[in-house]
């Protein structure tokens, strides 16, 4: 498998590195360690403090990629530790492209699923002034708010299942801004594998060039059929149902956990190299 990934993807992606361009929101959450451990392989330790690890989600819209235009939602369980490296671990990956789904499964061992992303945009007027209001008004950004709602539905056996609804207000994913933050280069290292699609333990890194700024966290609501939100998530019992439903519901709970930081990545160019095998320590 690794020789195939290093030379040329057998899935029509061409040779690595693979380049993705677009925009994204990277939102960090406090995730309960007991929830994250359901996804972390036993070979790795979980980085945790006071019963919590650092998870969240990565929501991206790619305007140019080996799979064309598509949307992606990566639910991050937490940070896994394999000396001397700590990396993020994806609990679930939802993409609006069949090609991207197969590539994620086979080449990267990701828990990828095809999903529908339905977006609606509306103008928001008369918004309350934030603590940044004075600065925003000076640079012409005060009251320049748009709201975008993204409904995510996972496709399973031709059936659409509600995952979550994400509301972005004032994000560059909703509208262009005069100020998009400084140009930066960052690396997002991740572990993956141990799936039915790829049994190997792998490591890969996304090298990113973008304009970066902190934004208000997106509001996430759970599926209407489960009637869950941030207030009731701690009272829910996810143990019922089969293992697929169980892990899907756990990933939803991560989306609904407490956000601590949201970063907007605009003018995004992400370079992804072929994954390498990991030796558990």
HELIX and SHEET records of a PDB file:
HELIX    1   1 UNK A    2  UNK A    7  1                                   6    
HELIX    2   2 UNK A   33  UNK A   36  1                                   4    
HELIX    3   3 UNK A   98  UNK A  108  1                                  11    
HELIX    4   4 UNK A  133  UNK A  138  1                                   6    
HELIX    5   5 UNK A  233  UNK A  235  5                                   3    
HELIX    6   6 UNK A  243  UNK A  255  1                                  13    
SHEET    1   A12 UNK A  45  UNK A  46  0                                        
SHEET    2   A12 UNK A  70  UNK A  82 -1                                        
SHEET    3   A12 UNK A  52  UNK A  64 -1                                        
SHEET    4   A12 UNK A  18  UNK A  32 -1                                        
SHEET    5   A12 UNK A 258  UNK A 272 -1                                        
SHEET    6   A12 UNK A 201  UNK A 215 -1                                        
SHEET    7   A12 UNK A 182  UNK A 193 -1                                        
SHEET    8   A12 UNK A  85  UNK A  95  1                                        
SHEET    9   A12 UNK A 112  UNK A 124  1                                        
SHEET   10   A12 UNK A 145  UNK A 156 -1                                        
SHEET   11   A12 UNK A 159  UNK A 169 -1                                        
SHEET   12   A12 UNK A 219  UNK A 222 -1                                        
SHEET    1   B 7 UNK A  45  UNK A  46  0                                        
SHEET    2   B 7 UNK A  70  UNK A  82 -1                                        
SHEET    3   B 7 UNK A  52  UNK A  64 -1                                        
SHEET    4   B 7 UNK A  18  UNK A  32 -1                                        
SHEET    5   B 7 UNK A 258  UNK A 272 -1                                        
SHEET    6   B 7 UNK A 201  UNK A 215 -1                                        
SHEET    7   B 7 UNK A 276  UNK A 277 -1                                        
END                                                                             
